[in-house]
């Protein structure tokens, strides 16, 4: 439901999941609680409600501190401008220990570049953002493209990198069209 923009229905389903795991303790595992809270947090993050997203990512991490949720939590800290908390989280994560073929690795590369309002090294920022956005596009991480893309494009524009800004907005348009197509296809199957 969340991927199709049905946020309210997604929240209802997660509430039902919480009720089920609370009521039937025999089926409740650490992994289920962690997954449920991570997905609930992502639903709030998808609506730009970073306060709730952070709360539920923290709950998920209290059950199982896995790399996926840690990176999601860092993203919500970044977008909510919780810089001090983000710096602490990044210090606790060692990017060298993360598989370089994963979106987690690429997100951390980009998060480190986006940590400052203006990049310290413009060329390094452009090199990283191109590499990361290409990876997201090649791996069809639509949600990540739509999440990071507008922020990256704004920074490129502020750096007077107008050609790159236009390329990013084109990529975002194409990605949002893919998302719209996916939503229409899902709705027609219902």
N, C-alpha and C positions, 0 to 999 in steps of 0.2 A: 504493500500500500504506500509506503514511504517513497519508493522509487517512482511511483506513478503520481505523486503529489497528493495522495489521500492521507494527509497527516492525521486528521481526526480519527479516521478508521484505524490507522496504524497505532495510535495512542490507545484506542479502545482494545485492540488486540493485545498490546503489551500489558495493559491493566489486567486483562483476562489471564494472561500468562503468569503474572505476579500472583493473582488469586489462586491459580491452579497450583503453582509451586508452594505457596504458603499453606494451602489446604491439604495437599497430598505430599507430605514430606518424604515419603518413600521414593518418589521419582525426582525429587529436587537434588541436583548435584551442584557442586561449585561451578562447573563449566556452564551449566544451564543458567544459573544466576548471573554469571559474568557475561555470557552472551546476551541474555535478555536486557541487562542494564546497558551494555555497550550499544545495542541496537536502538534502545529507547533514547539514549543520549544522541545518537546520530539523527534520529527523527527530530529532536529539538534543535540540533545543529543545522539541519536542513531548512529550518524555519528561522534561522539566525537568532534563536533564543539560546545564547551562549551560557547564560547563568544556569539554566536547567541542564543544558548539555554537559557542562562541567560537573554539576552535581552527580549526574548519572554515570559519567565516565569515572568519577572518583569511587562511586559505589561498585562499579564493575571491577575496578582495580583492587578494591578491598577484598574481592573474592578471588581474583586470579590476575596477577600483574603481568599480562602478556604484551608482547611488542605491538600488536595490532591496536589494542586499546590505548597503550601509552602514546602512540603516534597520533591517534584520534584526539586524545586529550591535549596533546601539544598543539594540534591544529585549532582546537576550540580556545585554547589560551591565546594563541596568536591572534585570532579573529576577534577576541574580546579585549584585546590590548592589555592582557595581564602579563606584562613583560617580565616582572620579577619572578613570578611563578614559572613562566616559560623558561627563563634562563636556568632556574633550578632544575626543572625537568630535563632540559637538554644536557646539563652537567651530569645528571644521573644516567643518561643514555650514552652509550659509546657507539657512535656511528660505524666505527671500524668492525664492530662485532655483528653487524647486520648484513644479511645477504644482499649483495649489490644488485641482484636481479629482481628485487621486490619493490613494490610501490612504497613500502615503508622507508626504505633507504632514500628513494628519490624525494619523498615528502620531507624527510629530515634535511636533505641538502637544501631544498627550497626554503623551508622554515628558517634555517640558519641565515639565509640571505634576506628573508623578509623581516627578520627580527628588528631591524633598524628602519626608521622612517625613510631614510635615504641610504642607498648602498654605499659602503665604504669604498669599494672598488667597482666602478661601473662595468668594466669589461668582464670581471669575474662574475658579477651578477648576471649579465647578459648570457654568458657562457653557461652558467648553471641553469638559468630559467629555460633556455632553449633545449638543453639536454633533458630537463625534467618534463617540460611540456610535450616534447617529442615522445618520451617514454609513455606518458599518460595517454597520448593519442594512439600510439602504436598498440598499447595494451587495452585500449578501449575503456579506460577509466573515466567514463563520462562524468560521474559525480565529482571526481577530483579536478577534472578540467574546469567544470562549472564553479567549483569552489575556489580554486586558486586563481583561475584565469583573469577575472576582473581585477584582482589585486595586483597581479603581475602587469597587466595592461596599463593600469593607472600609474604604476611606478615607471614603466617604459615611457609613457607620455610625459611624466614629470622630468624625465632625463632627456627629453627632446629626441627620443628614438621613435620617430613617427612611423617609419616603415615597419618596424617591429610591432608597434602598437596596432597598426592596421592588420598585420598578419594575425595577431592574437585575437582581435575582434572578429576577424573572418573565421578563425578556428572556433571561437565561442559561438558564433552564429550557426556554423555547421553542426557543432556538438548539440546545441539546443534543439536544432531541427531533428537530429537523431533521437533525442529524448522525446520530442513531441511525437515523432513517428512511432516510437516504442510505446508511448502512452496510448495513442490511437489504436495500435494493433492489439494491445492488451484489452482495451475497452471493447473492441469489436469481438473479442473472444469470450467476453463475459456474458 
